[in-house]
Amino acid sequence: MASDHRSLPVLLAVAAGSVAVVAGLDTTGVLDPWWSLLVDDLAQTLAALAAVLACWITAARHAGRQRWWRLWMGAGAFGWLLGQLLWSWYQLWENVGLPTPSLADAGYLILPVFALAALVALAADRPVPGMPRHMPGRAAMVLDGLVIVGALFVISWVTVLGPVMRAGAASRAEYVIAMAYPITDLVLTVIVVLLIGRANQVQLSVLGAGLFFLSLGDSVFAYQVATGADSMPAAADLGFVAGFALVAVAAMTAPADAPGWAVRPEPRWGRLVLPYLPVTAMGVVLVGQRLGGAPADTAVTAVASLVLALLVIRQAVTLAQIAGLVASRARLVLATDESRRELERNLHDGVQQRLISLALDIRRIEADVPPECARVRRELADVVQGINGTVEEVRELSRGVHPAILTQGGLRPGLRALARRSAVAVELDVHLDGRLPEPVEVAAYYVVAEALTNAAKHSDAELVRVGVRVKGSGLYLSVDDDGQGGANPRRGTGLLGLADRCEAIGGTLVVDSPRGYGTHLSAELPLERA
């Protein structure tokens, strides 16, 4: 990680040293309580000051979102710093062990508000002109965060917070303010977890670690208030010192010059199942509570019901995303086929015809060459022969791009052409009446073409049987060879792309290829959806 300012590590070193001093002096009892409290408050103040200066000084050296997230985070840390100064005044000069509720809480609670704005600014994607924003994805992320936070709140309430509240150890005002700290920090931490991997991963990771330590300190504080404690142990405040130190480190971390992009065709299962883990744990805790004979809590029931409702909405958003992806993939396949047809027409009607015309012109020139120029006639004949060979190559290329016979005659003659050109003997069993929807014909054609290519190149097959028939509202296609088997769609044999093509129009492709027993492909393509 690169540093943006050389003087800031000095402040961090002071804060880190204060952490060690606080931990050591508090445990050894070398200082009396007042001086130990002074060192404790001073360590937290220095750490918050380091975070403020790190954010605001480095913000001047950046632009755009890199500036804004530092400005927002610095403002939040500055609000917390003001609250800490008031807190220290109450503790050191007013002799109040836990000065809450007080004006210090107002300063402390400024932090999560501005920290949320900083996270949004840091992780926001740059909008591309003319491109729509991915609102379903953002809605899913927000819903995931709400589901996780709600489930964790229910778990903490049932296991710890609820019993403490019912014990009546703290006043309601003290309890509400104390609970605001860990809940707001929990929201921030969950958002960081959901955002990591989207953008600025290093900065988000360090900032998230800082928010985690701040949340840890707030949780200890909330527990102390809820149990009616008179003071905070100095060691419990180390989370605030470490948290702000990490915020300063995140501010001094320079963004990568160029983001590293990676294609990930496989889904991120960890991210997909993340919201369901706390919900499952919530269900286990609630069931255990009921089996233990504990009475139902109205607040817990309400929050749990809200979590389940949000989870249902999240599923609806997921289904909308899936439907959009399926439609997008179908449009992409159709657009690709149309481009291939246009390219085939350009090759056949443009390049190929011009080459043929050129060959005819050279033939006419060759006929006009005097007999005594035999060498020139031979050279012109060689040129014509070369052009004819190029015409054949263009013809084969156009067939590979998009078979004209499929467009003109349909699937039956297209499969016959494949069988004639196949290096392996092919038996066709085709039962079709008339033409089929064009996407279905194209998908079926390429399934057979890829199967014949694999049989010739990889399986050492001697015979391939192809069966095609319409049954009900679907086209059923089967391709069997007597080769050695062992075909794996994930090894890049082209079968995975065929499966995607079939699924794009609502169909399926199944590959069964045990070693030593040949390969069996079966495809089902719906006709009513094409």
N, C-alpha and C positions, 0 to 999 in steps of 0.2 A: 504494500500500500504506500502510495506517495504522499508526502506531506506538503501542504500548501503554505505553511508559515513556520519559520524556524524557532520563534520564541515561544510558541504555544506549548511544546513539550515540557518546558520549564514549569508551567502551571500544572500540567498533568503530573509531573514528578512531585511537586509540592502536595498535590491532592493525594497521590499514592502514598507518600510518606506519612501524610496525616492519617490515612487508613491504618497503617502499621502502628502509629503512635496510639491511636484510639483503641485499637484491639489490645495492644500490649498493656497500656496503662490501666485500662478498665479491668483487665483480668488480674493484674498484679496488685492493684490497690495502692500504687505509689502516690498518686495524687488524691486529694480529698474530693468529695463529690462535686463541689462547685467547679474546681479546676478541670476535673474530668469532663464535666458537662460543657465547659468552655471549649476544650479541645475537640469534643464531639461536634458541637455546632460549627466551630471554625472549619473543620474538615468538610462538612457538608456545604458550607458557604463557599469555600475555595473550589470545590468540585463543580458547583453550579456556576460560579463565575468563570471557570475554565470553559465550560460548555457554552456560555453566552459569548465569550470573546472568540472562541473557536468558530462558532457559527457566523457571527456578524463580521469578523475580520475576513474569513475566507469567502463570505458571500460577495464581498466587493471584488473578488478576483474571478467571479464566474458570471454567467448570464443565463437567462431562461429559467428552466425548472431547477437547475443546480443552484441558482441564486435564491429562488423563492423558497425552496425547502429549508435552506439554511436560515433565511430570515424568519420564517414561521417558527422553526425549532428554537432559534435564539430568543424569540419573543416569549415562547412558552417557558424556556429555562429562566428568562429574566423575571417573569411572573412568579415562578417558584422561588427564585432568589429573594424577591421582596417578601414573600411569605416566610421564608427562612429567617430573614432579619427580624421580622415581627415575632416569630416563634422564639428566637433567641432572646429578644427583649423580655418576653413574658417569662421565660424560664430563668434567665440569669438575674434580672432586676426586679421582677414581680413575684418570683418564687412560686410559679405555677408549674407543677410537674408535667401535666399534659394539657396545654392551653388550647382546648377544643371543646365546644365550637368557639371560634374567634376569627378576627380579620385575617389571621395567617392562613386559614383554610381557603379564603377567597384567592389568595395568591397562589397557593399550591394547586388549586383546581383549574387555574388558567392553563397549566401545562398540558393536560390531555386535549384540550380544545385546539390549541395551536399545533400540538404534535400530530393530531389527525390531519390538519391542513398540510403539514409538512410531508406526511406520508403520501397524501393524494398528489401533491406536487412532485414528489420524487418518483413515484411509480407511474405517473400519467404518461401515456403514449403520445408521441407527437402526432397530431392529426395530419393525414395526407389529403391534400386538396382533391376534391371530387370523390373521395371515398367515404362511405358511411361509417359511423362509429359503431362499435360492436356492443350495442346496448344489452343484448341477451347475456353476453359473457360478463359484463359488469354487474347486471342484476343478479346473476348466479353467484358472483363473488360476494356481493353484499348479503344475499340470503344465507350463504354458507357461514359468513361471519356471525350473523344473528343467531343461526341455529346452534353454532358451537358455543357462543357466549351464553345463550339461554340454557343449554343443557348443562354447561359447567356451573352456572349459577344454581340450578336446581340441585346438582350433586353437592355443592359446597353448603347450600342452605340445609339440606337434609342431614348432612354428616356433621357440620361444625356450626355454621352461623345460626341456624334455627334454634338448636338447643341453647346456645349462649344468649340469644335474644329472649327466649322464653324464661331464662333464669333471672332476667330483670337486672342484670349487673350494671347496665348503662342506661342512661336516659334515652328516650326516642330520638331527640335531636342529635345527641352525640353519636348514636348508632347510625342514623341516616347519613351523617357527614362522613363517619368512618367508613361506611360501606361504599361511598361514592369513589373513594380512592382505588381500591382493588378492582371494582367493576369497570371504571373507565380505563384503567391500565390493562385490564383483561381484553377489552375491546381493541385497544391499540395493538396488543401482542398478537391477537388472532388475525387482525388485518395484515400485520407484517408477515405472519406465516403464510397467509393466502397470497401475498404479493411476491414473495421471494421466488425467483425464477422468471418473473415477467421482465424486469428491467433493473439495472443498477444493483445487481445481486450482492456485491461486496458491501456497498453502503447500506443496503437494506438489512443485511445480516448483522453488521456491527450495530446499526441503530436499533434493530430488533433486540439484540442482546442487552443494549442499554436500557430499553424499555422494560425488558424482562426483570432486570435487577431493580429498577424503580418500582415495578409492580410487586416484587418480593418485599421490598421495604414497606410499601403501602399496606400489604397484607399483614405484615407483622404489626404495623401501627393499628390497623383495624381490629386485630385480635386483642391488642392491649387495651384499646378503648372499650371494646365490647365486654371485656372481662372486668372492667372497672379498675384497671391498674392506675397507679399514681404517677408513673414515669416510664420512659422508654429506656431499656438498656442500651448502652452506647454501641455494643456490638451489633444490635439490631439495625442501626442506622448505616451500616456499611453498604447495604444495598443501594442507598441513595448516592453515596460517594462513587461506588463502582459504576452505577448507571450513568451518571453525568460524565464520568471519565470516558466511557464508551461513546456517549453522544459527541463529545469533543473529538474523539478519534474518527468517528464517522464523518464529521464536518471537515476534518483535515485529509480525508481520503479522496484523492482525485478520481474523477470518473474515468472509465476506460475511453481511450481515444476513439476506438471503433468497436461496437458491440460484436460479440461472436455469435453468429446465427447458426443454428443447427436444425436439421430436418429430423423430426421425431415422428415417424409413422405410427409407432406404438403409443397407446394411451398411457397417461401418467396415472397409474392405478392408485398411488398414494394420495394424490390430490383428489381423485374421484371419491375415494372412500373416507376421506378425512372427516366430513361432517357427520357420517354415520357412526363413527366410533364413540364420540361423547353421547350421542343420542342412545346408543345401545347401553352404554354405562349408566345413563340416566334411568333407562328402563329397569336395569338390574337393581339399582339402588331403590327405586320406588317399589318394585315387587318385594325386595327384601324387607323394606319398611312395613309394607302391608302384612307380609307373613309374620313379622315380629309383633304384630298387634298394635303398632303405633297408629294413632288416629290420623285421618286425612287432614292435610293442611290446605286451606283454601288458596293461599298465595302460591304454594307449590303446584297445586292442580291447575291453576290458571296459567302459570308460566309454562308448565309442561304441555298443556293443551296448545298454547301459542307456538311452542317449539314444533309440535307435530304439524300444526297448520302451516307453518313456514316451510317445513320439510315437504309437505304436499305441494306447496307452491313451487318449491325448488324442483320437484319432479316435473311439474308442468313446464317450467322453463327449460328443463333438460329435454323434454319431449319436443318442445318447439325448436330447440337447437338441432336435435337429431333430424326433425322433418326438414329444417332448412338445409342441413348438410346433405341429406339425400337428394333434395331437389337441386341443390347446387352441383352435386356430382353428376346427376343426370344431365343437367344443362351442359356441363363441361364435356361429357362424353358425346352428346349430340353435336356440340360445336366443333369438337375434334373431328368427328366423322364428316361433318360438312366441309371442314378445311381440307380433309384428305380427298374428298370428292372433287373439290375445286382444283386442288393440285393435280389430281389425276386427269381432269379435263384439260388443264393447261399443258400437261406433258403430252397428252394424246393429240389434242387439237392444235397445239402450238408448236412445241419443240419437235415432236415426231413428224408432223406434216411439213415443217420447214426443212428438216433433214431429207425427207423423201423428195421434196421439190428440188433441193440442192443436188441430190444424186441424179435426178432426171436432167437437170441443166448440164451437169458434167457429162452425162451420157451423150447429150446432143453435141457438146463440144468435141467429145471423143469421136463421134461419127464424122465430124468435119475435118478431123486431122488427116493430112495426106498420108498415103500408105508408106511413103519413105520415112516418116517419123514414127517408126514402130516403138521406139523407146518412150516417147511421149504418150502414145496410146496405152502402153503397159502401165505407166505411172498413173494415168488418169483412171484406168481400170482398177488399180490398187486403191486409189482414193475412194472410188465408188464402193468397192468392197468394204473398206473401212467404215464408210458412212452407213452402209447396210448393217454392219455389225453394231454400230452405235444405235441405230434404230431399234434393233432387237433388244439391246440393253435398256433403252428408254422404255420399250414396251414392257419388259419384265419389271422394271422399276415402277412403272405406273400400276401394274398389277399388284405389286407389293404395297404401294401407297393406298390404293383403294381399287378393288376389282370392278372393272367396268361391267363385266358379265353379270355381277350381282345386282347392279343398278338396273341393267337393261332386262335381264331375264328372271331374276329372283333367286331364291335359295337353291332350288333343285339344280339348275344348270351351273350355279356357282360351286356346289359340292362336286358335281361331275368333273368340272375343270380341275378342282383340287385333286381328285382321285387320279385323273390322267397324268398330272404333273408329279404325283407323289413317288418317292423313291421306294416306298413299301407298297405291296399289294393291298388294295382297298376293296372291301365289299360294302356296297351301299344298299341300305334298306330305307328308302325315303317314301313316306306316305303323306303327301301334301296336295291340297286342292287349291290352286290359285296362289296369289301373292299373300305375304304376311306383312305386318307393319315393319317399316324399314329398320328401326332400331333392333327388332328381334332378329331379322334376317342378318344384319351385320354382326350382332353378338354371336349367333349360332355359327356363322361362317368363320369367324376368327377363333372360336373354340375348336372347331374341327381342324383349321389350318395349324394352330399351335400344337394340337395333339399329334397330327401327322409329322410335323417337324421334330417334336420330341421323340416320337417313335423311331424316326430315321437316324437321329443324331445320338440318342442316349440309351435306348432300350434294346437295340439289336433285334427289333421285332421283324417278323416275316409277314404278318398279316394284321390288318386293322379292320375292324368291323364298325361301321357307322350306322346308327339307327336314328331316324327322325320321324316324329309323328305328332299330330295335333290331337290332344285328348281334352275334352271339356273346354276350358278357357285358357289352356296353356300349351306351349310347345315343349315337348320332351325330347331331349337329345342325349344319346349315349355313344361313347367312343371306347372300344375295347381293343387292346393289342395283346399279342402273345409274347411280349418281350420280357426283360428281366425285372421290371418293376423298380421300386425304390424312388419314385418321383416324389419330390418334396416341394410344395408351392413356395415355401419360404427360402428356398435356396436360389431364387432368381431364375427359374426356368420359364418365366412368362405366365405361369398358371395363376399367380397372385393377381396380376393385372387383369386376366380374364375373369377371375372371381369378382374383382371390383367392377368390371364392365357389366357383368350379369346382375350384380346387386344394385347397380345404378339404375336399372330399369325394373327393379323389383323382383329379380330372379335369384336363383341360387346355383352354385356350382360345387359339386362334391367330387373329390379326388380320392380314390381308393387304389393304393399302389404298393401292396406288400412285396417284399423282395422275393424274386423267383416266380412270381405268379402274374406278371403282367400289370398293366395299368388300366383302370376303369374310370372314365369320366362320365358324370351324369349331370345334365343341366336342365333346369326347369325355368322357362321364361313365360311370364304371364302375358297374355295377349290383350286383355282388357285394360291394362295399365300402360301399355306402350303408346 
